[in-house]
Amino acid sequence: MPQPDRHSLRVALLSYRSKPHCGGQGVYVRHLSRELAALGHRVTVFSGQPYPDLDEGVTLEKIPSLDLYNDTAPFTTPPLSQWRDWIDALEVTTMWTAGFPEPLTFSLRMRRELRDRRDEFDVVHDNQTLGYGLLGVRDHGLPLVTTLHHPITVDRRIELEQARGWQRLTKRRWYSFVGMQGRVARRLRPVLVPSNSSADDIVREFGTSRSALDVVPLGVDTHSFHPHPDLERTPGRIVCVASADSPLKGIGTLLRAIAKLATERDVSLTIVSKPKPGGPTDQLVDELSLRDRVTFANGMDDTELGQLLAGAQVAVVPSFYEGFSLPAVEAMACGTPLVASRAGALPEVVGDDGDAGRLVPPGDPEELAMAIGALLDDPAERARMGAAAWQRVQERFTWRAVAEATAHRYTEAIGQVQARPVDRSAWL
């Protein structure tokens, strides 16, 4: 393999799904690729549906799946005439048996895609796919760096705890891909993780060697997320950015806290998400008589989201677990007082001293309501906390720093494999 120019690496950045404004993966891919390009690297993003929004200077190569989990008609089997190969057949049959195939099938497609394009890239960076196909990429000549935001075993455990009856069986089957991710993670290095908390969880849940893990915190786009001194904050407005129907995100706890607050004061909650009609969150809004207090918003770009956060009096991250939490950092960047769960990496991100955010026990609506109410009642504390949060972001969480640290890991990975002989027969 030719020696790459350390100042201009050719990067293949992989993401099996990259929803632009929700879920974290699309956000990570967009901002990291933009800052890598700004550093002079040539970045090609390979993604399945949904595709990411990317900035100028970054190339997108679409690796289409059958898009079985699209928002319009999820779990719909496409006509046989649209099946292209055996990987598509594997995707459909896994869906038929209640599994989630995308990490595996995307990795197999990428193994095939890169087989004849090895000389086009200096390094491959996988964003939490952790499918078996990546072992072929790694083992046969291309340096591979992996980002693992947190072990999905945590999501699985929380969802299984809340599932009832036959749902437990289907949830267990849905998360069957997690075993593969653990086996692949144990064979890779370096693995970039966003927090020490996430690193500890990955070692415990996946059995990965701690020496293989390298902490590189995530960043925030301060062009979109920043204080707006000229924007008047709406009295009583609370904002939460989270996947509404995921038990992991604690939206039920937040809604119960809002119901308590609504008996005492005039409050409104905006949840940046799109809940399933008739789903658990939609039903709970009606059960708690909050339909006139709760608004769901989706489809906003980063500038609009930044303005929404900057116009709120309080932001909330009520999750039961976070490997990092971009919504927390985005709220902090907007100078918006934050109440978050003392769970996962949130104390590490927010700070455990109460300076830049209040931490409450996860799953406790009473404590959450008390913390939100105390901030709503104290303008001076909101102003102090917002300023401290903005300062913490400036010191710790910028995408340029993330890109610089990541590019350094690329160079190390390239150096480690250059002397390794390539077995091209393994790609056949």
Secondary structure, 3 states (H helix, E strand, C coil): CCCCCCCCCEEEEEECCCCCCCCCHHHHHHHHHHHHHHCCCEEEEEECCCCCCCCCCCEEEECCCCCCCCCCCCCCCCCHHHCCCHHHHHHHHHHHCCCCCHHHHHHHHHHHHHHCCHHHCCEEEEECCCCCHHHHHHHCCCCEEEECCCCCHHHHHHHHHHCCCHHHHHHHHHCCHHHHHHHHHCCCCCEEECCHHHHHHHHHHHCCCHHHEEECCCCECCCCCCCCCCCCCCCCEEEEECCCCCHHHCHHHHHHHHHHHHCCCCCEEEEECCCCCCCHHHHHHHHCCCCCCEEEECCCCHHHHHHHHHCCCEEEECCCCCCCCHHHHHHHHCCCCEEEECCCCHHHHHCCCCCCCEEECCCCHHHHHHHHHHHHCCHHHHHHHHHHHHHHHHHHCEHHHHHHHHHHHHHHHHHHHCCCCCCHHHHC
